[in-house]
Amino acid sequence: MKMYNEIDNDRVASLIKERGEDFVFLHHTGNMYGIGCLADNRQALEKINRLKRRTDNKSFILLVPDLLDNNQNLQDDPYIDIQMLPRQKMLMEQYWPGNLTICFNIDSNSRDYSKYSHLVQNDTIAVRCPDDSLLRKFIRLLGRPIISTSINIADETPLQNPDIIMALDWFDFGIVNKNILKDKNHEPKCSSIVGFDNDKLKCYRKGSIPFVDIKKSYEKPLILFICTGNICRSPMAEYYARDLFNKKELPFRTASAGVFASGYSISTNSKRLLKNDNIELPSHQSQQITKDIMDNSWLTLAMEPLHKTILLNMFPMMKHKIYTLAEYCDAYEDISDPFTRDLTMYRNIYDLIKKYIDILAQKLKHKLQD
């Protein structure tokens, strides 16, 4: 079997010319090996079912390379036309790319229903944007979604050893990063699968993301504020925003972290200014940003462009949810560090933070109504 760890337009065109559109290929989602094909090619799907000795398409998951948009860009979206409520879209924005599969409603009158009706179960279709950048690039170049399912005979344990997998006569070719192929002790992680009963979140399959975390994010998405040391600006933003959201009954949580933080308390002046606004503080201890913290946030707002750049370098797959606070509020203004400065400087920075968080609250209110 020919393996590819790089892909481009010419390679994709050559593969389709050589194999046709009913190809079946090996891939890695970023969490486990899978067998896949074009989602709208029923002949290839039937081949996969024969290989797996299955009789239905029940557990096929449709993979797309980017976030879906069912609003103004619908007609330009080549992947799939699905129904999506604002909070459902926010859940997608938080966890994609990632190991969360979401079962969206698909209307029988939509432009894509006939194309993907063979994958529809109870008027829903299971969709995910995978972690693996090579696989996402391949899907993007195809211009159409693929399906992905585990490599195994039905009801048997999925195979994850690359040597055993590549010895199978199942695939026309493989699209797998060479570094993944070198890992013989890869630990597979199945995706968590959720769906919706009206506006209530349902767990269809437990996976690598705990359902309790997904549910918490769905009901009250987390907004994360970032500064340098997490002792001056980001704590002021966190606690002021929390107080404002509670007053306005906006269903959002807040947290904060620093790009260089080391377990200190909030600065005296920051604490004084918050207390002047009658904002009670819990025991704050600065924390450094981690992938787990980023995974748990729906939106990450940095105080300065430098912080944003650091975050983008650390978490490139999360670029769609990283902004500066001013930028997200349609402005371009640094929120400078008042550390070691006098109370007047702190007050000026606090007023600036409050101004943008007031704007943020209005934007969030509108987003929930979109």
C-alpha positions as CSV (number, residue, x, y, z in Angstrom):
1,M,0.0,0.0,0.0
2,K,1.3,3.4,-0.9
3,M,1.6,5.8,2.1
4,Y,1.6,9.6,1.8
5,N,2.7,11.9,4.6
6,E,2.5,15.0,2.4
7,I,-0.4,16.0,0.2
8,D,-1.2,18.7,-2.4
9,N,-3.7,19.4,-5.2
10,D,-1.7,17.5,-7.8
11,R,-1.4,14.4,-5.6
12,V,-5.1,14.4,-4.9
13,A,-5.9,14.8,-8.6
14,S,-3.6,12.0,-9.4
15,L,-5.1,9.7,-6.8
16,I,-8.6,10.2,-8.0
17,K,-7.5,9.8,-11.6
18,E,-5.8,6.5,-10.7
19,R,-8.3,5.1,-8.2
20,G,-11.6,6.8,-9.1
21,E,-13.8,8.3,-6.5
22,D,-14.7,5.0,-4.8
23,F,-11.3,4.7,-3.1
24,V,-10.9,3.5,0.5
25,F,-8.0,4.8,2.5
26,L,-6.1,4.5,5.7
27,H,-5.9,7.6,7.9
28,H,-5.2,8.8,11.5
29,T,-7.6,11.2,13.1
30,G,-5.1,12.4,15.6
31,N,-6.5,10.0,18.2
32,M,-6.8,6.7,16.4
33,Y,-6.4,4.9,13.0
34,G,-9.4,4.7,10.8
35,I,-10.7,3.6,7.4
36,G,-12.5,6.1,5.3
37,C,-13.8,7.2,1.9
38,L,-15.8,10.0,0.4
39,A,-19.0,10.4,2.4
40,D,-21.2,10.6,-0.6
41,N,-19.7,7.6,-2.4
42,R,-22.0,4.7,-1.5
43,Q,-20.0,2.1,-3.5
44,A,-17.0,2.8,-1.3
45,L,-19.1,2.7,1.8
46,E,-20.5,-0.7,0.8
47,K,-16.9,-1.9,0.4
48,I,-16.0,-0.8,3.9
49,N,-19.1,-2.6,5.2
50,R,-18.0,-5.8,3.5
51,L,-14.5,-5.5,4.9
52,K,-15.9,-4.9,8.4
53,R,-18.7,-7.5,8.0
54,R,-21.3,-4.9,8.9
55,T,-24.9,-4.5,7.7
56,D,-25.5,-0.8,8.3
57,N,-23.9,2.7,8.3
58,K,-24.9,3.4,11.9
59,S,-21.6,4.3,13.4
60,F,-20.1,6.2,10.5
61,I,-18.9,9.6,11.4
62,L,-18.6,12.4,8.8
63,L,-15.3,14.3,9.0
64,V,-15.0,18.0,7.9
65,P,-11.8,20.0,7.8
66,D,-13.1,23.3,9.3
67,L,-15.8,24.8,11.5
68,L,-19.2,24.7,10.0
69,D,-21.2,27.9,9.4
70,N,-24.9,27.7,8.8
71,N,-25.5,31.5,8.7
72,Q,-24.2,34.0,6.1
73,N,-21.7,31.6,4.5
74,L,-24.0,28.7,4.0
75,Q,-24.0,28.8,0.2
76,D,-20.2,28.9,0.2
77,D,-19.9,25.9,2.5
78,P,-19.0,22.9,0.4
79,Y,-19.2,20.4,3.2
80,I,-22.7,20.0,4.7
81,D,-25.9,21.9,5.3
82,I,-27.0,21.2,8.9
83,Q,-29.3,22.9,11.4
84,M,-27.4,24.5,14.3
85,L,-28.5,26.6,17.2
86,P,-26.2,29.3,18.7
87,R,-25.1,27.2,21.7
88,Q,-24.5,24.2,19.5
89,K,-22.3,26.3,17.3
90,M,-20.4,27.5,20.4
91,L,-19.8,24.0,21.5
92,M,-18.3,23.2,18.0
93,E,-16.2,26.3,18.3
94,Q,-14.7,25.2,21.6
95,Y,-13.9,21.6,20.8
96,W,-13.0,21.6,17.1
97,P,-10.6,20.5,15.8
98,G,-10.8,17.8,18.4
99,N,-12.2,14.5,19.6
100,L,-15.8,15.5,20.0
101,T,-18.4,14.2,17.6
102,I,-21.6,16.2,17.4
103,C,-24.9,14.8,16.1
104,F,-26.6,17.7,14.3
105,N,-30.1,17.8,12.9
106,I,-30.3,17.7,9.1
107,D,-33.5,18.7,7.4
108,S,-35.0,16.4,4.8
109,N,-35.5,19.5,2.6
110,S,-31.9,20.6,2.9
111,R,-29.6,20.7,-0.2
112,D,-27.5,17.9,1.3
113,Y,-30.1,15.5,2.6
114,S,-30.2,13.2,-0.4
115,K,-26.5,13.2,-0.7
116,Y,-26.0,12.0,2.8
117,S,-29.3,10.3,3.7
118,H,-27.5,6.9,4.0
119,L,-25.7,8.4,7.0
120,V,-28.7,9.9,8.7
121,Q,-30.0,8.3,11.9
122,N,-33.1,9.7,13.6
123,D,-32.9,12.9,11.5
124,T,-29.3,13.5,12.7
125,I,-25.9,13.1,11.2
126,A,-22.7,12.6,13.2
127,V,-19.9,15.2,12.4
128,R,-16.4,15.9,13.6
129,C,-13.4,18.0,12.7
130,P,-10.4,15.8,13.4
131,D,-7.2,16.8,15.2
132,D,-4.8,15.6,12.5
133,S,-3.7,18.5,10.3
134,L,-2.7,16.2,7.4
135,L,-6.1,14.6,7.3
136,R,-7.8,18.0,7.5
137,K,-5.7,19.2,4.6
138,F,-6.6,16.1,2.5
139,I,-10.4,16.7,3.2
140,R,-10.0,20.3,2.3
141,L,-8.3,19.5,-1.0
142,L,-11.0,16.9,-1.8
143,G,-13.6,19.7,-1.2
144,R,-16.0,17.2,0.2
145,P,-16.4,15.4,3.6
146,I,-15.2,11.9,4.3
147,I,-16.5,9.2,6.6
148,S,-14.3,7.6,9.2
149,T,-14.7,4.4,11.1
150,S,-12.5,2.1,13.1
151,I,-10.4,-0.6,11.5
152,N,-11.9,-3.9,12.8
153,I,-14.3,-6.7,12.1
154,A,-17.7,-5.7,13.5
155,D,-17.8,-5.9,17.4
156,E,-14.1,-6.7,17.6
157,T,-11.4,-4.5,19.1
158,P,-10.2,-1.8,16.7
159,L,-6.7,-2.3,15.4
160,Q,-4.1,0.3,16.3
161,N,-0.7,-1.3,15.5
162,P,0.4,0.2,12.2
163,D,2.4,-2.9,11.1
164,I,-0.7,-5.1,11.5
165,I,-2.9,-2.5,9.8
166,M,-0.7,-2.0,6.8
167,A,-0.6,-5.8,6.3
168,L,-4.3,-5.8,5.7
169,D,-5.5,-5.8,2.1
170,W,-8.2,-3.2,2.9
171,F,-6.8,0.1,1.6
172,D,-6.1,1.7,-1.8
173,F,-3.6,4.1,-0.1
174,G,-2.8,5.7,3.2
175,I,-2.7,9.4,4.4
176,V,-0.8,9.2,7.6
177,N,1.9,11.5,9.2
178,K,5.2,9.5,9.3
179,N,5.7,10.4,13.0
180,I,2.5,8.7,13.9
181,L,3.6,5.6,12.0
182,K,6.7,5.4,14.1
183,D,4.7,5.2,17.3
184,K,4.1,1.4,17.8
185,N,2.6,1.9,21.3
186,H,0.0,4.5,20.3
187,E,-2.9,4.7,22.7
188,P,-6.2,5.1,20.8
189,K,-8.8,7.5,22.1
190,C,-12.3,7.2,20.8
191,S,-14.3,10.4,20.4
192,S,-17.0,11.5,22.7
193,I,-20.4,11.6,20.9
194,V,-23.1,14.1,21.9
195,G,-26.5,15.1,20.5
196,F,-29.4,17.3,21.4
197,D,-32.9,16.8,22.7
198,N,-34.4,20.2,21.9
199,D,-31.9,22.4,23.8
200,K,-30.7,19.7,26.2
201,L,-27.4,18.0,25.7
202,K,-27.3,14.2,25.5
203,C,-24.4,11.8,25.7
204,Y,-24.5,9.1,23.0
205,R,-21.0,7.7,23.7
206,K,-18.4,8.3,26.4
207,G,-15.0,9.1,25.0
208,S,-11.8,11.0,25.7
209,I,-13.6,14.2,26.7
210,P,-15.6,13.7,29.9
211,F,-19.3,14.4,29.3
212,V,-19.5,16.4,32.5
213,D,-17.0,18.9,31.0
214,I,-18.9,19.1,27.7
215,K,-22.2,19.6,29.5
216,K,-20.7,22.4,31.6
217,S,-19.3,24.1,28.4
218,Y,-22.6,23.8,26.6
219,E,-24.6,25.3,29.5
220,K,-22.1,28.0,30.5
221,P,-19.2,28.5,28.0
222,L,-15.9,29.6,29.6
223,I,-14.3,32.9,28.7
224,L,-10.6,33.0,29.5
225,F,-8.6,36.2,30.0
226,I,-4.9,36.2,29.5
227,C,-2.1,38.6,30.6
228,T,1.6,38.1,31.5
229,G,1.6,37.1,35.2
230,N,-2.1,36.6,35.9
231,I,-1.9,39.0,38.9
232,C,-3.0,42.4,37.6
233,R,-5.0,42.7,34.3
234,S,-6.5,39.3,33.7
235,P,-7.8,38.9,37.2
236,M,-9.5,42.3,37.0
237,A,-11.0,41.2,33.7
238,E,-12.1,37.8,35.1
239,Y,-13.8,39.1,38.2
240,Y,-15.4,42.2,36.7
241,A,-16.7,40.1,33.8
242,R,-18.1,37.4,36.2
243,D,-19.9,40.0,38.2
244,L,-21.3,41.7,35.1
245,F,-22.4,38.5,33.5
246,N,-24.3,37.5,36.7
247,K,-26.0,40.9,36.8
248,K,-27.0,40.6,33.1
249,E,-27.9,36.9,33.5
250,L,-25.6,35.9,30.7
251,P,-24.8,32.2,30.8
252,F,-21.0,32.4,30.8
253,R,-18.2,31.4,33.2
254,T,-14.9,33.3,33.5
255,A,-11.3,32.4,34.3
256,S,-7.9,33.8,33.8
257,A,-4.3,32.7,33.4
258,G,-0.9,34.1,32.4
259,V,1.7,33.3,29.8
260,F,4.3,33.5,32.6
261,A,2.6,32.8,35.9
262,S,3.9,31.3,39.1
263,G,1.3,31.0,41.9
264,Y,1.1,34.6,43.2
265,S,-1.9,36.4,44.7
266,I,-3.8,39.1,42.9
267,S,-2.0,42.5,43.1
268,T,-3.0,44.8,45.9
269,N,-4.1,47.6,43.6
270,S,-6.2,45.3,41.4
271,K,-7.9,43.9,44.4
272,R,-8.5,47.4,45.8
273,L,-10.2,48.6,42.5
274,L,-12.4,45.5,42.4
275,K,-13.5,46.0,46.0
276,N,-14.4,49.6,45.2
277,D,-16.9,48.2,42.7
278,N,-18.2,45.8,45.5
279,I,-16.8,42.8,43.6
280,E,-16.0,40.1,46.1
281,L,-12.9,38.0,45.3
282,P,-12.2,34.3,45.9
283,S,-8.7,33.3,46.9
284,H,-6.9,34.1,43.6
285,Q,-3.7,32.3,42.8
286,S,-2.0,33.0,39.4
287,Q,-1.8,30.1,37.0
288,Q,0.2,29.5,33.8
289,I,-1.7,28.7,30.6
290,T,-1.9,25.0,29.7
291,K,-3.5,23.0,27.0
292,D,-6.1,21.7,29.4
293,I,-7.1,25.3,30.3
294,M,-7.3,26.2,26.7
295,D,-9.4,23.1,25.8
296,N,-11.9,24.1,28.5
297,S,-12.4,27.6,27.2
298,W,-14.8,28.7,24.4
299,L,-13.1,32.1,23.9
300,T,-9.7,33.3,25.0
301,L,-9.1,37.1,25.2
302,A,-5.5,38.4,25.7
303,M,-4.6,41.8,27.0
304,E,-1.9,42.5,24.4
305,P,-1.0,41.3,20.9
306,L,2.2,39.8,22.3
307,H,0.1,37.5,24.5
308,K,-2.1,36.5,21.5
309,T,1.1,35.7,19.4
310,I,2.4,33.5,22.2
311,L,-0.9,31.7,22.4
312,L,-1.1,31.2,18.7
313,N,2.4,29.7,18.7
314,M,1.5,27.3,21.5
315,F,-2.0,26.3,20.3
316,P,-2.2,26.9,16.5
317,M,-5.3,24.6,16.2
318,M,-7.2,27.0,18.5
319,K,-6.5,30.1,16.5
320,H,-10.3,30.6,15.8
321,K,-10.9,31.3,19.5
322,I,-7.9,33.5,20.4
323,Y,-8.2,37.3,20.2
324,T,-7.1,40.3,22.2
325,L,-9.9,41.7,24.3
326,A,-9.9,45.0,22.3
327,E,-9.8,43.1,19.0
328,Y,-12.8,41.0,19.8
329,C,-14.7,44.3,20.6
330,D,-13.7,45.7,17.2
331,A,-11.0,47.9,18.4
332,Y,-7.2,47.8,18.3
333,E,-5.7,49.0,21.6
334,D,-3.2,47.6,24.0
335,I,-4.2,47.1,27.6
336,S,-0.8,47.9,29.1
337,D,0.7,46.2,32.1
338,P,0.3,48.4,35.3
339,F,2.6,46.1,37.3
340,T,4.8,48.2,39.8
341,R,2.9,51.4,38.7
342,D,0.8,53.6,41.0
343,L,-2.9,53.4,41.7
344,T,-3.8,56.0,39.0
345,M,-2.2,53.8,36.3
346,Y,-4.1,50.8,37.7
347,R,-7.3,52.7,37.6
348,N,-6.8,53.8,34.0
349,I,-6.2,50.2,32.9
350,Y,-9.1,48.9,35.0
351,D,-11.4,51.5,33.3
352,L,-10.2,50.4,29.9
353,I,-10.9,46.7,30.8
354,K,-14.3,47.6,32.0
355,K,-15.1,49.5,28.8
356,Y,-14.3,46.5,26.6
357,I,-16.0,44.0,28.9
358,D,-19.2,46.1,28.7
359,I,-19.0,45.8,24.9
360,L,-18.2,42.1,25.2
361,A,-21.3,41.5,27.2
362,Q,-23.4,43.1,24.5
363,K,-21.7,41.0,21.8
364,L,-22.4,37.9,23.8
365,K,-26.0,38.8,24.2
366,H,-26.4,39.1,20.5
367,K,-24.5,35.9,19.8
368,L,-26.9,33.9,21.9
369,Q,-29.8,35.3,19.8
370,D,-28.2,34.7,16.3
